[in-house]
Amino acid sequence: MASMASERTRVAAIRAMELEDLDAVMAIETAAQLTPWNSVHFRDCLGNANYLCQVATVDDVPAAFLILSRILDETHVLNIAVAPTWQRHGIARRLLQQALDAARADAMTVVYLEVRESNQSAQALYRQLGFEICGVRKNYYRKGEGHENAVLMQCLLTGGHK
């Protein structure tokens, strides 16, 4: 008998990204980002011990990914994207919550990220997870013929950043 679970509960796993996931990750990246990374960016991240690359799968197929850089006591969200058909199903929240939990367990003190100034829904999600605005990077993102500011956000995980 088929499961009556909702699509949200069909997210089977969050696991380490593998080289074999690259085609699916590139498809997500291209569909979800205004200025997508190329495959070289992803290969570089996969080959760097300071980077944590993860995918969230639905029915064993990547539906989203998260790339983090971890240096000393800081974690930086470098890239996160969810396939358009899986957006607004809680997958990004789940990826980020697991990353925050892991950062706390590993004695990280802060997580940083940049988000497009126009991406109000992502900013709302980040605030719900404990991120606060701590700055603006002027003209950080390319947008059409021009540029867009990035909002810099941080989530303090312990008593404060050293």
C-alpha positions in Angstrom: 0.0 0.0 0.0 1.4 3.4 -0.9 2.3 5.8 1.9 -0.1 8.6 2.5 2.8 10.8 3.8 2.9 14.4 2.6 5.5 15.6 0.2 7.3 17.3 3.1 7.8 14.0 4.9 9.1 12.3 1.7 12.5 14.0 2.3 14.3 10.8 2.9 17.7 12.0 4.0 20.3 14.7 4.3 23.6 13.3 3.3 27.1 14.2 2.1 27.1 15.5 -1.4 29.0 13.1 -3.8 30.6 13.7 -7.1 27.8 11.6 -8.6 25.3 14.3 -7.4 26.9 17.0 -9.4 24.6 16.9 -12.4 21.5 17.1 -10.2 23.1 19.8 -8.0 23.9 21.8 -11.1 20.3 21.5 -12.4 19.1 22.8 -9.0 21.6 25.6 -9.0 20.8 26.7 -12.5 17.0 26.6 -11.9 17.1 28.3 -8.5 19.9 31.0 -8.6 20.0 34.2 -10.5 23.8 33.9 -10.9 24.6 30.2 -10.6 27.9 28.7 -9.7 29.6 26.6 -12.3 30.6 22.9 -11.8 34.2 24.0 -11.0 32.9 25.8 -7.9 31.2 22.6 -6.7 34.2 20.4 -7.5 36.5 22.8 -5.6 34.1 22.6 -2.6 33.9 18.8 -2.7 37.7 18.6 -2.7 38.2 20.9 0.3 38.3 19.4 3.8 37.1 22.8 5.3 33.8 22.7 3.3 30.7 20.7 4.2 28.6 19.8 1.1 25.3 18.2 1.7 22.2 17.3 -0.3 18.6 16.7 0.8 17.0 13.9 -1.2 13.4 13.1 -2.0 13.0 9.5 -3.2 16.8 9.3 -3.3 17.0 12.2 -5.8 18.7 15.5 -4.7 16.1 18.2 -4.2 18.3 20.7 -2.4 21.9 21.3 -1.4 23.8 23.3 1.2 27.5 24.2 1.1 29.3 25.5 4.2 32.8 26.7 4.9 34.1 25.9 8.4 37.2 27.7 9.6 38.2 27.8 13.3 35.0 28.6 15.3 33.1 30.1 12.3 30.7 28.6 9.8 29.8 30.4 6.6 26.8 29.4 4.5 28.3 29.7 1.0 25.4 28.4 -1.1 22.0 26.9 -0.5 19.3 26.1 -3.1 16.2 24.1 -3.4 14.8 22.8 -6.7 11.8 25.0 -7.6 9.3 22.2 -7.4 10.4 21.5 -3.8 10.6 25.1 -2.6 8.3 26.0 0.4 8.3 22.4 1.6 10.6 23.0 4.6 13.7 21.5 3.0 15.9 24.6 3.3 14.8 25.0 6.9 15.7 21.3 7.6 19.1 21.7 6.0 19.9 24.8 7.9 18.6 23.5 11.2 20.8 20.4 10.9 23.8 22.6 10.0 23.1 24.9 13.0 22.8 21.8 15.3 26.1 20.4 14.0 27.9 23.7 14.3 26.8 23.9 18.0 27.9 20.3 18.6 31.3 21.2 17.1 31.7 24.3 19.3 31.3 26.8 16.5 30.4 30.2 17.9 28.9 31.9 14.8 27.3 31.1 11.5 27.4 33.8 8.7 25.5 34.1 5.5 24.8 36.6 2.8 21.4 36.9 1.2 20.0 39.1 -1.6 18.4 42.3 -0.3 15.3 41.5 -2.4 15.0 37.9 -1.0 12.6 38.7 1.8 11.3 35.1 2.2 14.8 33.8 2.7 15.6 36.6 5.2 12.4 35.7 7.1 13.4 32.0 7.3 16.9 33.0 8.5 15.4 35.2 11.2 13.2 32.4 12.3 16.3 30.2 12.8 18.0 32.9 14.9 20.0 34.9 12.4 20.2 38.7 12.8 21.3 41.3 10.3 24.8 42.5 11.0 25.7 44.4 7.9 25.2 45.1 4.2 27.6 44.3 1.4 27.0 47.0 -1.3 26.6 45.7 -4.9 27.6 42.2 -3.8 25.4 40.2 -6.2 25.1 40.6 -10.0 21.5 41.3 -11.1 20.8 41.7 -14.8 22.9 44.7 -16.0 23.5 45.9 -12.5 24.1 44.8 -8.9 22.2 44.2 -5.8 23.2 44.6 -2.1 23.7 41.6 0.1 22.4 41.5 3.6 25.0 40.0 5.9 23.4 37.9 8.7 24.8 36.1 11.6 23.6 33.5 14.1 25.5 33.5 17.4 25.7 30.0 18.7 27.3 30.5 22.1 27.8 33.5 24.4 29.1 35.5 21.5 31.7 35.7 18.8 35.3 35.7 19.9 
